[in-house]
Amino acid sequence: RKYPSALFIVSLIIGLAGIAILNGPAIILRDTAQIKGVVILVLASFSWASATIIQKRKLMGSSPIMNSAYQQLIGGCGLLILSATLGEPVPTPTTHAWIAWGFLVVFGSVIAFTSYVYALQALPTNIVMTYAYVNPIIAVYLGWLVLDEKVTAWTLFGASLIILGVIGVFRGQRGHTNKR
């Protein structure tokens, strides 16, 4: 059995610290709504990581398209149950909403998830999972570009730690692993 290198573990912690710093202003200001969002994001990430590990071990021989279909179906059923439990209203989408939904289904779900599952089969899990560290940086960039959100020194510091963590994960992966 292989164990991750010290560099790999330290890099994960550095990246996690970067994510915490990105969310730091909400925590410092004690913005309850944003703190709830951060907690939900952390729980969602934990759920995603757990499912990824299970999927990597249990469904290795299956096709990426079938694995992606399982992932989408189980996630969709879970969200349907949650929305019914919370009493969410049934929406009446506009034509623009249907077009946006179709775009997300094709590119954000079918292509993206199938690519992710394929990468999970072809690459080490810890390398594939670094996308979760990079996503917040992309979100900050898009927020700045599209919504004119402010990028502060705090934001840049958190993003820098995330990038440093991802670089370390890649280097730690190439480095040695301790066998026990």
CNS distance restraints for C-alpha pairs under 8 A (distance, minus, plus):
assign (resid   1 and name CA) (resid 179 and name CA) 5.88 0.50 0.50
assign (resid   1 and name CA) (resid 180 and name CA) 6.28 0.50 0.50
assign (resid   2 and name CA) (resid 177 and name CA) 5.92 0.50 0.50
assign (resid   2 and name CA) (resid 178 and name CA) 5.94 0.50 0.50
assign (resid   2 and name CA) (resid 179 and name CA) 4.86 0.50 0.50
assign (resid   2 and name CA) (resid 180 and name CA) 6.92 0.50 0.50
assign (resid   3 and name CA) (resid 177 and name CA) 5.48 0.50 0.50
assign (resid   3 and name CA) (resid 178 and name CA) 5.21 0.50 0.50
assign (resid   3 and name CA) (resid 179 and name CA) 6.11 0.50 0.50
assign (resid   3 and name CA) (resid 180 and name CA) 7.41 0.50 0.50
assign (resid   4 and name CA) (resid   8 and name CA) 6.11 0.50 0.50
assign (resid   4 and name CA) (resid   9 and name CA) 6.78 0.50 0.50
assign (resid   4 and name CA) (resid 172 and name CA) 7.64 0.50 0.50
assign (resid   4 and name CA) (resid 173 and name CA) 7.52 0.50 0.50
assign (resid   4 and name CA) (resid 176 and name CA) 7.95 0.50 0.50
assign (resid   4 and name CA) (resid 177 and name CA) 5.29 0.50 0.50
assign (resid   4 and name CA) (resid 178 and name CA) 6.74 0.50 0.50
assign (resid   5 and name CA) (resid   9 and name CA) 6.54 0.50 0.50
assign (resid   5 and name CA) (resid 172 and name CA) 5.99 0.50 0.50
assign (resid   5 and name CA) (resid 173 and name CA) 7.49 0.50 0.50
assign (resid   5 and name CA) (resid 175 and name CA) 7.06 0.50 0.50
assign (resid   5 and name CA) (resid 176 and name CA) 6.16 0.50 0.50
assign (resid   5 and name CA) (resid 177 and name CA) 5.09 0.50 0.50
assign (resid   5 and name CA) (resid 178 and name CA) 6.60 0.50 0.50
assign (resid   6 and name CA) (resid  10 and name CA) 6.09 0.50 0.50
assign (resid   6 and name CA) (resid 172 and name CA) 7.55 0.50 0.50
assign (resid   7 and name CA) (resid  11 and name CA) 5.93 0.50 0.50
assign (resid   7 and name CA) (resid 168 and name CA) 6.47 0.50 0.50
assign (resid   7 and name CA) (resid 169 and name CA) 7.27 0.50 0.50
assign (resid   7 and name CA) (resid 171 and name CA) 7.69 0.50 0.50
assign (resid   7 and name CA) (resid 172 and name CA) 5.08 0.50 0.50
assign (resid   8 and name CA) (resid  12 and name CA) 6.31 0.50 0.50
assign (resid   8 and name CA) (resid 168 and name CA) 6.17 0.50 0.50
assign (resid   8 and name CA) (resid 169 and name CA) 4.86 0.50 0.50
assign (resid   8 and name CA) (resid 170 and name CA) 7.77 0.50 0.50
assign (resid   8 and name CA) (resid 171 and name CA) 7.46 0.50 0.50
assign (resid   8 and name CA) (resid 172 and name CA) 4.34 0.50 0.50
assign (resid   8 and name CA) (resid 173 and name CA) 6.58 0.50 0.50
assign (resid   9 and name CA) (resid  13 and name CA) 6.44 0.50 0.50
assign (resid   9 and name CA) (resid 169 and name CA) 7.80 0.50 0.50
assign (resid  10 and name CA) (resid  14 and name CA) 6.19 0.50 0.50
assign (resid  10 and name CA) (resid 165 and name CA) 7.90 0.50 0.50
assign (resid  10 and name CA) (resid 168 and name CA) 7.98 0.50 0.50
assign (resid  11 and name CA) (resid  15 and name CA) 6.14 0.50 0.50
assign (resid  11 and name CA) (resid 164 and name CA) 7.30 0.50 0.50
assign (resid  11 and name CA) (resid 165 and name CA) 4.28 0.50 0.50
assign (resid  11 and name CA) (resid 166 and name CA) 6.81 0.50 0.50
assign (resid  11 and name CA) (resid 167 and name CA) 7.79 0.50 0.50
assign (resid  11 and name CA) (resid 168 and name CA) 4.97 0.50 0.50
assign (resid  11 and name CA) (resid 169 and name CA) 5.58 0.50 0.50
assign (resid  11 and name CA) (resid 172 and name CA) 7.92 0.50 0.50
assign (resid  12 and name CA) (resid  16 and name CA) 6.12 0.50 0.50
assign (resid  12 and name CA) (resid 165 and name CA) 5.77 0.50 0.50
assign (resid  12 and name CA) (resid 166 and name CA) 7.49 0.50 0.50
assign (resid  12 and name CA) (resid 168 and name CA) 7.89 0.50 0.50
assign (resid  12 and name CA) (resid 169 and name CA) 6.70 0.50 0.50
assign (resid  13 and name CA) (resid  17 and name CA) 6.08 0.50 0.50
assign (resid  13 and name CA) (resid 165 and name CA) 7.40 0.50 0.50
assign (resid  14 and name CA) (resid  18 and name CA) 6.29 0.50 0.50
assign (resid  14 and name CA) (resid 161 and name CA) 6.00 0.50 0.50
assign (resid  14 and name CA) (resid 162 and name CA) 6.76 0.50 0.50
assign (resid  14 and name CA) (resid 164 and name CA) 7.31 0.50 0.50
assign (resid  14 and name CA) (resid 165 and name CA) 5.17 0.50 0.50
assign (resid  15 and name CA) (resid  19 and name CA) 6.43 0.50 0.50
assign (resid  15 and name CA) (resid 133 and name CA) 6.72 0.50 0.50
assign (resid  15 and name CA) (resid 161 and name CA) 5.64 0.50 0.50
assign (resid  15 and name CA) (resid 162 and name CA) 4.11 0.50 0.50
assign (resid  15 and name CA) (resid 163 and name CA) 7.11 0.50 0.50
assign (resid  15 and name CA) (resid 164 and name CA) 6.97 0.50 0.50
assign (resid  15 and name CA) (resid 165 and name CA) 4.29 0.50 0.50
assign (resid  15 and name CA) (resid 166 and name CA) 6.68 0.50 0.50
assign (resid  16 and name CA) (resid  20 and name CA) 6.26 0.50 0.50
assign (resid  16 and name CA) (resid 133 and name CA) 7.73 0.50 0.50
assign (resid  16 and name CA) (resid 162 and name CA) 7.08 0.50 0.50
assign (resid  16 and name CA) (resid 165 and name CA) 7.95 0.50 0.50
assign (resid  17 and name CA) (resid  21 and name CA) 6.14 0.50 0.50
assign (resid  17 and name CA) (resid 158 and name CA) 7.42 0.50 0.50
assign (resid  17 and name CA) (resid 161 and name CA) 7.10 0.50 0.50
assign (resid  17 and name CA) (resid 162 and name CA) 7.63 0.50 0.50
assign (resid  18 and name CA) (resid  22 and name CA) 6.23 0.50 0.50
assign (resid  18 and name CA) (resid 157 and name CA) 7.35 0.50 0.50
assign (resid  18 and name CA) (resid 158 and name CA) 4.04 0.50 0.50
assign (resid  18 and name CA) (resid 159 and name CA) 6.05 0.50 0.50
assign (resid  18 and name CA) (resid 160 and name CA) 7.21 0.50 0.50
assign (resid  18 and name CA) (resid 161 and name CA) 4.70 0.50 0.50
assign (resid  18 and name CA) (resid 162 and name CA) 4.89 0.50 0.50
assign (resid  19 and name CA) (resid  23 and name CA) 6.49 0.50 0.50
assign (resid  19 and name CA) (resid 133 and name CA) 7.49 0.50 0.50
assign (resid  19 and name CA) (resid 136 and name CA) 7.42 0.50 0.50
assign (resid  19 and name CA) (resid 158 and name CA) 6.21 0.50 0.50
assign (resid  19 and name CA) (resid 159 and name CA) 7.51 0.50 0.50
assign (resid  19 and name CA) (resid 162 and name CA) 6.68 0.50 0.50
assign (resid  20 and name CA) (resid  24 and name CA) 5.87 0.50 0.50
assign (resid  20 and name CA) (resid 158 and name CA) 7.51 0.50 0.50
assign (resid  21 and name CA) (resid  25 and name CA) 7.77 0.50 0.50
assign (resid  21 and name CA) (resid 154 and name CA) 7.00 0.50 0.50
assign (resid  21 and name CA) (resid 155 and name CA) 7.29 0.50 0.50
assign (resid  21 and name CA) (resid 157 and name CA) 7.62 0.50 0.50
assign (resid  21 and name CA) (resid 158 and name CA) 4.98 0.50 0.50
assign (resid  22 and name CA) (resid 154 and name CA) 6.97 0.50 0.50
assign (resid  22 and name CA) (resid 155 and name CA) 5.40 0.50 0.50
assign (resid  22 and name CA) (resid 158 and name CA) 5.10 0.50 0.50
assign (resid  22 and name CA) (resid 159 and name CA) 7.11 0.50 0.50
assign (resid  23 and name CA) (resid  27 and name CA) 6.73 0.50 0.50
assign (resid  23 and name CA) (resid  38 and name CA) 7.26 0.50 0.50
assign (resid  24 and name CA) (resid  28 and name CA) 5.99 0.50 0.50
assign (resid  25 and name CA) (resid  29 and name CA) 5.92 0.50 0.50
assign (resid  26 and name CA) (resid  30 and name CA) 5.91 0.50 0.50
assign (resid  26 and name CA) (resid  31 and name CA) 5.31 0.50 0.50
assign (resid  26 and name CA) (resid  34 and name CA) 5.88 0.50 0.50
assign (resid  26 and name CA) (resid  35 and name CA) 6.29 0.50 0.50
assign (resid  27 and name CA) (resid  31 and name CA) 6.47 0.50 0.50
assign (resid  27 and name CA) (resid  34 and name CA) 7.84 0.50 0.50
assign (resid  27 and name CA) (resid  35 and name CA) 6.17 0.50 0.50
assign (resid  30 and name CA) (resid  35 and name CA) 7.21 0.50 0.50
assign (resid  31 and name CA) (resid  35 and name CA) 6.07 0.50 0.50
assign (resid  32 and name CA) (resid  36 and name CA) 6.12 0.50 0.50
assign (resid  33 and name CA) (resid  37 and name CA) 6.36 0.50 0.50
assign (resid  34 and name CA) (resid  38 and name CA) 6.18 0.50 0.50
assign (resid  35 and name CA) (resid  39 and name CA) 6.20 0.50 0.50
assign (resid  36 and name CA) (resid  40 and name CA) 6.14 0.50 0.50
assign (resid  37 and name CA) (resid  41 and name CA) 6.11 0.50 0.50
assign (resid  38 and name CA) (resid  42 and name CA) 6.18 0.50 0.50
assign (resid  39 and name CA) (resid  43 and name CA) 6.19 0.50 0.50
assign (resid  40 and name CA) (resid  44 and name CA) 6.00 0.50 0.50
assign (resid  41 and name CA) (resid  45 and name CA) 6.05 0.50 0.50
assign (resid  42 and name CA) (resid  46 and name CA) 6.17 0.50 0.50
assign (resid  43 and name CA) (resid  47 and name CA) 6.11 0.50 0.50
assign (resid  44 and name CA) (resid  48 and name CA) 6.06 0.50 0.50
assign (resid  45 and name CA) (resid  49 and name CA) 6.03 0.50 0.50
assign (resid  45 and name CA) (resid 132 and name CA) 7.76 0.50 0.50
assign (resid  46 and name CA) (resid  50 and name CA) 6.07 0.50 0.50
assign (resid  47 and name CA) (resid  51 and name CA) 6.14 0.50 0.50
assign (resid  48 and name CA) (resid  52 and name CA) 6.05 0.50 0.50
assign (resid  49 and name CA) (resid  53 and name CA) 6.28 0.50 0.50
assign (resid  49 and name CA) (resid 129 and name CA) 7.62 0.50 0.50
assign (resid  50 and name CA) (resid  54 and name CA) 6.29 0.50 0.50
assign (resid  51 and name CA) (resid  55 and name CA) 5.87 0.50 0.50
assign (resid  52 and name CA) (resid  56 and name CA) 5.96 0.50 0.50
assign (resid  52 and name CA) (resid 125 and name CA) 7.99 0.50 0.50
assign (resid  53 and name CA) (resid  57 and name CA) 6.38 0.50 0.50
assign (resid  53 and name CA) (resid 125 and name CA) 7.50 0.50 0.50
assign (resid  54 and name CA) (resid  58 and name CA) 5.93 0.50 0.50
assign (resid  55 and name CA) (resid  59 and name CA) 5.33 0.50 0.50
assign (resid  55 and name CA) (resid  60 and name CA) 7.29 0.50 0.50
assign (resid  56 and name CA) (resid  60 and name CA) 5.73 0.50 0.50
assign (resid  56 and name CA) (resid 120 and name CA) 6.80 0.50 0.50
assign (resid  56 and name CA) (resid 121 and name CA) 6.95 0.50 0.50
assign (resid  56 and name CA) (resid 125 and name CA) 7.61 0.50 0.50
assign (resid  59 and name CA) (resid  67 and name CA) 7.19 0.50 0.50
assign (resid  60 and name CA) (resid 121 and name CA) 6.48 0.50 0.50
assign (resid  62 and name CA) (resid  66 and name CA) 6.67 0.50 0.50
assign (resid  62 and name CA) (resid  67 and name CA) 6.61 0.50 0.50
assign (resid  63 and name CA) (resid  67 and name CA) 6.27 0.50 0.50
assign (resid  64 and name CA) (resid  68 and name CA) 5.97 0.50 0.50
assign (resid  64 and name CA) (resid 114 and name CA) 5.60 0.50 0.50
assign (resid  64 and name CA) (resid 115 and name CA) 7.66 0.50 0.50
assign (resid  64 and name CA) (resid 117 and name CA) 5.30 0.50 0.50
assign (resid  64 and name CA) (resid 118 and name CA) 5.18 0.50 0.50
assign (resid  64 and name CA) (resid 121 and name CA) 7.94 0.50 0.50
assign (resid  65 and name CA) (resid  69 and name CA) 6.12 0.50 0.50
assign (resid  65 and name CA) (resid 114 and name CA) 5.53 0.50 0.50
assign (resid  65 and name CA) (resid 117 and name CA) 7.88 0.50 0.50
assign (resid  66 and name CA) (resid  70 and name CA) 6.29 0.50 0.50
assign (resid  67 and name CA) (resid  71 and name CA) 6.24 0.50 0.50
assign (resid  67 and name CA) (resid 114 and name CA) 7.74 0.50 0.50
assign (resid  67 and name CA) (resid 117 and name CA) 6.81 0.50 0.50
assign (resid  68 and name CA) (resid  72 and name CA) 6.14 0.50 0.50
assign (resid  68 and name CA) (resid 110 and name CA) 7.44 0.50 0.50
assign (resid  68 and name CA) (resid 113 and name CA) 5.72 0.50 0.50
assign (resid  68 and name CA) (resid 114 and name CA) 5.34 0.50 0.50
assign (resid  68 and name CA) (resid 117 and name CA) 6.43 0.50 0.50
assign (resid  69 and name CA) (resid  73 and name CA) 6.00 0.50 0.50
assign (resid  70 and name CA) (resid  74 and name CA) 6.02 0.50 0.50
assign (resid  71 and name CA) (resid  75 and name CA) 6.03 0.50 0.50
assign (resid  72 and name CA) (resid  76 and name CA) 5.88 0.50 0.50
assign (resid  72 and name CA) (resid 109 and name CA) 7.74 0.50 0.50
assign (resid  73 and name CA) (resid  77 and name CA) 6.12 0.50 0.50
assign (resid  74 and name CA) (resid  78 and name CA) 6.18 0.50 0.50
assign (resid  75 and name CA) (resid  79 and name CA) 6.23 0.50 0.50
assign (resid  76 and name CA) (resid  80 and name CA) 6.06 0.50 0.50
assign (resid  77 and name CA) (resid  81 and name CA) 6.21 0.50 0.50
assign (resid  78 and name CA) (resid  82 and name CA) 6.18 0.50 0.50
assign (resid  79 and name CA) (resid  83 and name CA) 6.00 0.50 0.50
assign (resid  80 and name CA) (resid  84 and name CA) 6.19 0.50 0.50
assign (resid  81 and name CA) (resid  85 and name CA) 6.07 0.50 0.50
assign (resid  82 and name CA) (resid  86 and name CA) 6.12 0.50 0.50
assign (resid  83 and name CA) (resid  87 and name CA) 6.04 0.50 0.50
assign (resid  83 and name CA) (resid  88 and name CA) 5.22 0.50 0.50
assign (resid  84 and name CA) (resid  88 and name CA) 6.17 0.50 0.50
assign (resid  93 and name CA) (resid  97 and name CA) 5.55 0.50 0.50
assign (resid  93 and name CA) (resid  98 and name CA) 6.49 0.50 0.50
assign (resid  94 and name CA) (resid  98 and name CA) 6.37 0.50 0.50
assign (resid  95 and name CA) (resid  99 and name CA) 6.30 0.50 0.50
assign (resid  96 and name CA) (resid 100 and name CA) 6.16 0.50 0.50
assign (resid  97 and name CA) (resid 101 and name CA) 5.99 0.50 0.50
assign (resid  98 and name CA) (resid 102 and name CA) 6.08 0.50 0.50
assign (resid  99 and name CA) (resid 103 and name CA) 6.23 0.50 0.50
assign (resid 100 and name CA) (resid 104 and name CA) 6.23 0.50 0.50
assign (resid 101 and name CA) (resid 105 and name CA) 6.11 0.50 0.50
assign (resid 102 and name CA) (resid 106 and name CA) 6.20 0.50 0.50
assign (resid 103 and name CA) (resid 107 and name CA) 5.91 0.50 0.50
assign (resid 103 and name CA) (resid 108 and name CA) 7.28 0.50 0.50
assign (resid 104 and name CA) (resid 108 and name CA) 4.53 0.50 0.50
assign (resid 104 and name CA) (resid 109 and name CA) 6.30 0.50 0.50
assign (resid 105 and name CA) (resid 109 and name CA) 4.90 0.50 0.50
assign (resid 105 and name CA) (resid 110 and name CA) 6.16 0.50 0.50
assign (resid 106 and name CA) (resid 110 and name CA) 5.12 0.50 0.50
assign (resid 106 and name CA) (resid 111 and name CA) 6.21 0.50 0.50
assign (resid 107 and name CA) (resid 111 and name CA) 5.11 0.50 0.50
assign (resid 107 and name CA) (resid 112 and name CA) 6.04 0.50 0.50
assign (resid 108 and name CA) (resid 112 and name CA) 5.29 0.50 0.50
assign (resid 108 and name CA) (resid 113 and name CA) 7.33 0.50 0.50
assign (resid 109 and name CA) (resid 113 and name CA) 5.33 0.50 0.50
assign (resid 109 and name CA) (resid 114 and name CA) 7.69 0.50 0.50
assign (resid 110 and name CA) (resid 114 and name CA) 5.87 0.50 0.50
assign (resid 111 and name CA) (resid 115 and name CA) 6.00 0.50 0.50
assign (resid 112 and name CA) (resid 116 and name CA) 6.11 0.50 0.50
assign (resid 113 and name CA) (resid 117 and name CA) 6.06 0.50 0.50
assign (resid 114 and name CA) (resid 118 and name CA) 6.07 0.50 0.50
assign (resid 115 and name CA) (resid 119 and name CA) 6.07 0.50 0.50
assign (resid 116 and name CA) (resid 120 and name CA) 6.12 0.50 0.50
assign (resid 116 and name CA) (resid 128 and name CA) 7.73 0.50 0.50
assign (resid 117 and name CA) (resid 121 and name CA) 6.38 0.50 0.50
assign (resid 118 and name CA) (resid 122 and name CA) 6.22 0.50 0.50
assign (resid 119 and name CA) (resid 123 and name CA) 5.58 0.50 0.50
assign (resid 119 and name CA) (resid 128 and name CA) 6.60 0.50 0.50
assign (resid 120 and name CA) (resid 124 and name CA) 6.78 0.50 0.50
assign (resid 120 and name CA) (resid 125 and name CA) 5.91 0.50 0.50
assign (resid 120 and name CA) (resid 128 and name CA) 6.13 0.50 0.50
assign (resid 123 and name CA) (resid 127 and name CA) 6.87 0.50 0.50
assign (resid 123 and name CA) (resid 128 and name CA) 6.65 0.50 0.50
assign (resid 124 and name CA) (resid 128 and name CA) 6.54 0.50 0.50
assign (resid 125 and name CA) (resid 129 and name CA) 6.11 0.50 0.50
assign (resid 126 and name CA) (resid 130 and name CA) 6.74 0.50 0.50
assign (resid 126 and name CA) (resid 169 and name CA) 7.74 0.50 0.50
assign (resid 126 and name CA) (resid 173 and name CA) 7.98 0.50 0.50
assign (resid 127 and name CA) (resid 169 and name CA) 7.22 0.50 0.50
assign (resid 127 and name CA) (resid 170 and name CA) 6.70 0.50 0.50
assign (resid 127 and name CA) (resid 173 and name CA) 7.65 0.50 0.50
assign (resid 129 and name CA) (resid 133 and name CA) 7.77 0.50 0.50
assign (resid 130 and name CA) (resid 134 and name CA) 6.63 0.50 0.50
assign (resid 130 and name CA) (resid 166 and name CA) 6.25 0.50 0.50
assign (resid 130 and name CA) (resid 169 and name CA) 7.83 0.50 0.50
assign (resid 131 and name CA) (resid 135 and name CA) 6.15 0.50 0.50
assign (resid 132 and name CA) (resid 136 and name CA) 7.63 0.50 0.50
assign (resid 133 and name CA) (resid 137 and name CA) 7.78 0.50 0.50
assign (resid 133 and name CA) (resid 162 and name CA) 6.34 0.50 0.50
assign (resid 133 and name CA) (resid 166 and name CA) 7.22 0.50 0.50
assign (resid 134 and name CA) (resid 138 and name CA) 6.52 0.50 0.50
assign (resid 134 and name CA) (resid 162 and name CA) 7.11 0.50 0.50
assign (resid 134 and name CA) (resid 163 and name CA) 7.38 0.50 0.50
assign (resid 134 and name CA) (resid 166 and name CA) 7.90 0.50 0.50
assign (resid 135 and name CA) (resid 139 and name CA) 6.14 0.50 0.50
assign (resid 136 and name CA) (resid 140 and name CA) 6.15 0.50 0.50
assign (resid 137 and name CA) (resid 141 and name CA) 6.18 0.50 0.50
assign (resid 137 and name CA) (resid 159 and name CA) 5.97 0.50 0.50
assign (resid 138 and name CA) (resid 142 and name CA) 6.08 0.50 0.50
assign (resid 139 and name CA) (resid 143 and name CA) 5.98 0.50 0.50
assign (resid 140 and name CA) (resid 144 and name CA) 6.17 0.50 0.50
assign (resid 140 and name CA) (resid 151 and name CA) 7.68 0.50 0.50
assign (resid 141 and name CA) (resid 145 and name CA) 6.06 0.50 0.50
assign (resid 142 and name CA) (resid 146 and name CA) 5.62 0.50 0.50
assign (resid 142 and name CA) (resid 147 and name CA) 7.44 0.50 0.50
assign (resid 143 and name CA) (resid 147 and name CA) 5.03 0.50 0.50
assign (resid 143 and name CA) (resid 148 and name CA) 6.34 0.50 0.50
assign (resid 143 and name CA) (resid 149 and name CA) 5.39 0.50 0.50
assign (resid 144 and name CA) (resid 148 and name CA) 4.58 0.50 0.50
assign (resid 144 and name CA) (resid 149 and name CA) 4.43 0.50 0.50
assign (resid 144 and name CA) (resid 150 and name CA) 6.26 0.50 0.50
assign (resid 144 and name CA) (resid 151 and name CA) 6.79 0.50 0.50
assign (resid 145 and name CA) (resid 149 and name CA) 7.61 0.50 0.50
assign (resid 151 and name CA) (resid 155 and name CA) 5.90 0.50 0.50
assign (resid 151 and name CA) (resid 156 and name CA) 7.12 0.50 0.50
assign (resid 152 and name CA) (resid 156 and name CA) 6.35 0.50 0.50
assign (resid 153 and name CA) (resid 157 and name CA) 6.04 0.50 0.50
assign (resid 154 and name CA) (resid 158 and name CA) 6.26 0.50 0.50
assign (resid 155 and name CA) (resid 159 and name CA) 6.11 0.50 0.50
assign (resid 156 and name CA) (resid 160 and name CA) 5.98 0.50 0.50
assign (resid 157 and name CA) (resid 161 and name CA) 6.33 0.50 0.50
assign (resid 158 and name CA) (resid 162 and name CA) 6.33 0.50 0.50
assign (resid 159 and name CA) (resid 163 and name CA) 6.26 0.50 0.50
assign (resid 160 and name CA) (resid 164 and name CA) 6.07 0.50 0.50
assign (resid 161 and name CA) (resid 165 and name CA) 6.00 0.50 0.50
assign (resid 162 and name CA) (resid 166 and name CA) 6.25 0.50 0.50
assign (resid 163 and name CA) (resid 167 and name CA) 6.19 0.50 0.50
assign (resid 164 and name CA) (resid 168 and name CA) 6.16 0.50 0.50
assign (resid 165 and name CA) (resid 169 and name CA) 6.16 0.50 0.50
assign (resid 166 and name CA) (resid 170 and name CA) 6.40 0.50 0.50
assign (resid 167 and name CA) (resid 171 and name CA) 6.26 0.50 0.50
assign (resid 168 and name CA) (resid 172 and name CA) 5.69 0.50 0.50
assign (resid 169 and name CA) (resid 173 and name CA) 5.99 0.50 0.50
assign (resid 170 and name CA) (resid 174 and name CA) 6.44 0.50 0.50
assign (resid 171 and name CA) (resid 175 and name CA) 6.13 0.50 0.50
assign (resid 172 and name CA) (resid 176 and name CA) 7.36 0.50 0.50
assign (resid 173 and name CA) (resid 177 and name CA) 7.89 0.50 0.50
